[in-house]
């Protein structure tokens, strides 16, 4: 008898819960699941990835015309050589990249021409850079980041050593001193494999 009462009580409780649920569903109809348009979602994603943002703005101090004092050496034991150049940097492709064009002399009577592009890749979440000049026929490609202040950029890339024909790594550090001055340092590996400062360029706004 007790078992029958227990079963009956459970059944009654289930019916009560079901009736309450029906009543609630009548008061507040269930929301229809939102249908996501794949094409619209894809478009929104690419618009976000393709738009210049905060990290692109960190490149603004480089814009303008500059006077360059260049120091360079190919070996850590060699003496520094110096030259002067001029540079102009401008935004291109809707403020997504900066374009730098350099003209000057590598040494007396030897003209130097260089062209570089730098931007921030929203997908990789890295700065990207490409550089080419008339001292060779290759293109130096590197990737990097900036510190929390947005004033120190570090790029790492690879190059072919013309003396050995082997690939080597190089590191470039850009330091924004103020709105009218920044310094570029390029580090390479010496004969002993240790990193050394191979080039320093001081940019002063023209």
C-alpha positions in Angstrom: 0.0 0.0 0.0 2.8 2.4 0.9 4.6 1.6 -2.4 1.4 2.5 -4.3 1.1 5.8 -2.4 4.8 6.5 -3.1 4.4 5.9 -6.9 1.2 7.9 -7.0 2.9 10.8 -5.2 5.8 10.8 -7.6 3.5 10.7 -10.6 1.5 13.6 -9.2 4.7 15.6 -8.6 5.8 15.1 -12.3 2.4 16.2 -13.6 2.5 19.3 -11.4 6.0 20.2 -12.7 4.9 19.6 -16.3 1.8 21.8 -15.9 3.9 24.6 -14.3 6.3 24.5 -17.2 3.4 24.7 -19.7 2.0 27.7 -17.9 5.4 29.5 -17.9 5.9 28.8 -21.6 2.5 30.3 -22.3 3.3 33.4 -20.4 6.9 33.8 -21.9 7.2 32.2 -25.3 10.6 30.6 -26.0 12.9 32.8 -28.0 13.8 31.5 -31.4 17.5 30.7 -31.8 19.3 33.5 -33.7 20.3 32.5 -37.2 23.8 33.7 -38.1 24.4 34.7 -41.6 27.8 33.1 -42.5 28.4 35.7 -45.3 27.7 38.6 -43.0 29.9 37.1 -40.2 32.7 36.5 -42.6 32.4 40.1 -43.9 32.5 41.5 -40.4 35.5 39.4 -39.5 37.5 40.6 -42.5 36.5 44.2 -42.0 37.9 44.0 -38.4 41.1 42.3 -39.6 41.6 44.7 -42.4 41.1 47.9 -40.4 44.1 49.9 -39.1 44.0 50.1 -35.3 45.9 51.0 -32.1 49.2 49.3 -33.2 49.2 51.1 -36.5 49.0 54.4 -34.6 52.4 53.6 -32.9 54.0 54.1 -36.3 52.8 57.8 -36.6 56.0 59.3 -35.1 58.0 58.0 -38.0 56.1 60.0 -40.6 57.9 63.0 -42.1 61.2 64.0 -43.6 64.5 63.1 -41.9 68.2 63.7 -41.8 70.1 60.5 -41.2 73.6 60.0 -39.7 74.6 56.4 -40.4 77.4 54.4 -38.7 78.1 50.8 -39.9 80.6 48.0 -39.8 80.7 44.4 -41.1 82.8 43.0 -38.3 82.9 43.7 -34.6 86.6 44.3 -34.7 86.3 46.8 -37.7 86.3 50.5 -37.4 83.0 52.4 -37.8 82.3 54.0 -41.2 79.9 57.0 -41.4 77.7 58.4 -44.1 74.8 60.9 -44.4 71.4 60.2 -46.0 67.9 61.7 -46.2 64.6 59.9 -45.7 61.0 60.5 -46.3 58.3 58.4 -44.6 54.6 58.5 -45.5 51.4 56.5 -44.8 50.1 54.4 -47.7 47.1 52.1 -48.4 44.7 53.9 -45.9 47.2 54.2 -43.0 47.9 50.5 -43.0 51.6 50.7 -43.9 54.3 53.3 -43.9 56.6 53.7 -46.8 60.2 54.9 -46.3 62.5 56.0 -49.2 66.1 56.7 -48.4 68.7 58.5 -50.6 72.3 59.2 -49.7 75.9 58.0 -50.0 77.2 54.7 -48.6 80.7 56.2 -48.9 82.2 58.9 -51.1 81.1 58.5 -54.7 78.8 55.5 -53.9 75.1 56.4 -54.1 72.7 54.6 -51.7 69.0 54.1 -52.4 66.7 52.2 -50.2 63.0 51.5 -49.9 61.1 50.0 -47.0 57.6 49.1 -45.9 56.4 48.5 -42.4 52.9 47.7 -41.0 51.0 45.8 -38.4 49.4 42.5 -39.3 46.2 42.1 -37.3 46.0 38.4 -38.1 49.5 37.5 -37.0 49.4 40.2 -34.3 52.9 41.2 -35.3 54.6 44.1 -37.0 55.9 43.2 -40.4 58.6 44.8 -42.5 60.3 44.5 -45.9 63.4 46.4 -47.0 65.3 46.5 -50.3 68.2 48.7 -51.5 70.8 49.0 -54.3 73.5 47.3 -52.3 71.9 43.9 -53.2 69.2 42.2 -55.2 67.5 40.5 -52.2 64.7 41.7 -49.9 65.0 41.6 -46.1 61.8 40.5 -44.5 61.3 40.6 -40.7 58.6 40.5 -38.0 58.4 42.1 -34.7 56.6 43.7 -31.7 56.7 46.9 -29.6 56.9 47.3 -25.9 54.1 48.5 -23.7 55.1 52.1 -24.2 54.8 51.7 -28.0 58.2 53.5 -28.4 60.6 50.6 -28.7 60.1 48.2 -31.7 62.1 44.9 -32.1 62.2 43.1 -35.4 63.9 39.8 -36.2 64.6 38.5 -39.7 67.1 36.5 -41.8 69.7 37.4 -44.4 72.2 35.7 -46.5 75.8 36.4 -45.5 77.5 37.5 -48.8 80.9 36.2 -47.5 79.8 32.7 -46.6 76.5 32.3 -48.5 74.9 31.0 -45.3 71.7 32.2 -43.8 72.0 34.3 -40.6 69.7 36.1 -38.3 69.5 39.8 -37.7 67.8 42.0 -35.2 66.6 45.5 -35.6 65.6 47.8 -32.7 63.8 51.1 -33.3 63.7 53.5 -30.4 61.5 56.6 -30.5 63.4 59.2 -28.5 60.8 61.9 -29.1 58.7 63.3 -32.0 61.7 64.7 -33.7 64.3 61.9 -33.2 64.5 58.2 -33.3 67.3 55.7 -33.5 67.6 52.4 -35.4 70.1 49.7 -34.3 70.8 46.6 -36.4 72.5 43.6 -34.8 74.1 40.7 -36.6 76.1 37.6 -35.7 79.9 38.0 -35.9 82.4 35.3 -36.9 82.2 33.8 -33.4 78.5 33.6 -33.6 77.9 36.3 -31.0 75.6 39.2 -31.7 77.1 42.6 -32.3 75.9 46.1 -33.3 76.5 46.3 -37.0 74.7 49.6 -37.8 73.3 52.6 -36.0 71.2 55.3 -37.7 70.1 58.4 -35.9 67.0 60.1 -37.5 66.5 63.8 -36.9 63.5 65.5 -38.3 64.3 67.8 -41.2 
